[in-house]
Amino acid sequence: MSFRQKKLSLQKRIVFLVTAVTAGMISTMMVFDTISLNQSIREAYVSQISGMTIAINGRYEESRSISDIQQIFDYIQYKNNRVMDMKLYDKQGKILASSNRQEVGTILNAAKIVIPKLDKTIVDRIPIAESDRPIVRLTAPLQEDGSVVGAVEVIFDSSEEELLLKQRTKLILFVGLSIAIILSILLWLILRVIVIRPLSRLREAAVIVKQGGELPKLQFKASPEIAEVSDAFNDMVSNLDERYQELQQALNTLQVTQDQLVHSEKMGALGNLVAGVSHEINTPIGIGVTAISYLDQKAKEFQALYEAGKMKKSDLEQFLSISHESIVMVQSNLERASSLVKSFKQISVDQSVEMKRTFLFKEYVEGIIASLKPVLKKTRIQLDVYCDDQLQLYTYPGALSQIITNLVMNSLNHAYDTADDEGCLCIRVLDYPDHVMLAYSDDGKGMSEEVLDHIFDPFFTTSRGQGGTGLGMNIVYNLVKESLNGTIQCSSVRGQGSLFAITIPKEEEAEI
């Protein structure tokens, strides 16, 4: 299960941003202040040892006496109790003088020998692991006749400087956090008064307008920008009712127009049905009229022979044979015409009156196809139906008639480029326990993905310039979903035709 993350408000975002920027600035200030303070302490160390090394170098160059240097060491330690240890050694690391007399004459470890360059003092910190308190080692060059002959090393207790540095850092941190907190609180209050409250009132006003309530005129003095927004909102609300009425009127007009177009589309399909059945009825009636006319002529000839007394047995037998053949021909064609009229009457009633009834599925579909024969005869398209002859269905037959008619006409209008194109339309009906699957397919040019995505949208057509309304497939979709309570899916590939899969749930006819 996924939970939608709650977004921070504008007020919190601004406050958090300013706090983060302030914290960053404080951190930067702390870094620079620490660097500056360390530099100042370093310069103080250098200044202290410079005075010591000047005195040591002067005494060493004058007397070359180690004992004098030793006395200076003792004096410095006496005057400055922060000096922990002092050494003087040559370039080979031999200790010439030391505040610890036992080290005099010993050789330093090569790793600890540091010989600075002329007029340069080296300041480095000894790791805490080697001592229980902060210690700084100061190393200055030992000079003789202007050249470096060794080094003077002073071990210095830096506890006071470390304490000063910590106190300074704490002070800056405390002051910075205090400023950040005060600034955040002030910014929070300012934003709440200037931005958040007006926006909340605008939101409440929008909700009132959405619910259809009356809204008093909003006035804000927080800032010019908010005042401009409130003025624009007031203007929008004042014109909202008028706009709503215009949109409602336009929607009503659109709905009426759509209903008229849908009705026109249905009447057009009914007109095609009338034309098709009329054409089909014309043939058997014409044959019947011809047969009756021929029989009438032969009857008159037979009557003339009878009245002239020239009738022979062969004439009687020939007349009886012609009469029987004519009667059979007239009767079969009248039955065919009657069947077509009955089918036309039932289909036309089904399309005009929405009423459920039980009917033979295949027989009804073949009746629908019979009405489409005049259109199909003008093309080289073949229509095949595969269905169980005994399949019965209880539903709205008029909706089914409209669906099949629109699917066939849609294929004839869009799936093939010209009337000379050969093709095949197929209606295959599969019977399942709880529903019937009607699969309609053509082997035409297919549809692109863009057309397939909008195939059931109202007023969408690819042949608007040729008189297409874009309602045929939308009517099919609505009839399947609303009238038949079924589902419809369309699949198509460019160059490989289209397939419409329609499921119609089975229903039992209610007993009266």
ABEGO torsion letter per residue (X at the ends): XBBBBBBBBAAAAAAAAAAAAAAAAAAAAAAAAAAAAAAAAAAAAAAAAAAAAAAAAAAAAAAGBAAAAAAAAAAAAAABAABABBBBBBAAGBBABBABAAABGBBBBAAABBBBBBGBBBBBBBBAAABABBBBBBBBBBBBGGBBABBBBBBBBAAAAAAAAAAAAAAAAAAAAAAAAAAAAAAAAAAAAAAAAAAAAAAAAAAAAAAGBBBBBBBBAABAAAAAAAAAAAAAAAAAAAAAAAAAAAAAAAAAAAAAAAAAAAAAAAAAAAAAAAAAAAAAAAAAAAAAAAAAAAAAAAAAAAAAGABBAAAAAAAAAAAAAAAAAAAAAAAAAAAAAAAAAAAAAAAABBBBBBBBAAAAAAAAAAAAAAAAAABABBBBBBBBAABBBBBBAAAAAAAAAAAAAAAAAAABABAABBBBBBBBBBBBAABBBBBBBBABAEBBAAAAAAAABBGBBAAAAAGBAGAAAAAAAAAAAAAAGBBBBBBBBBGAEBBBBBBBBBBBBBBX
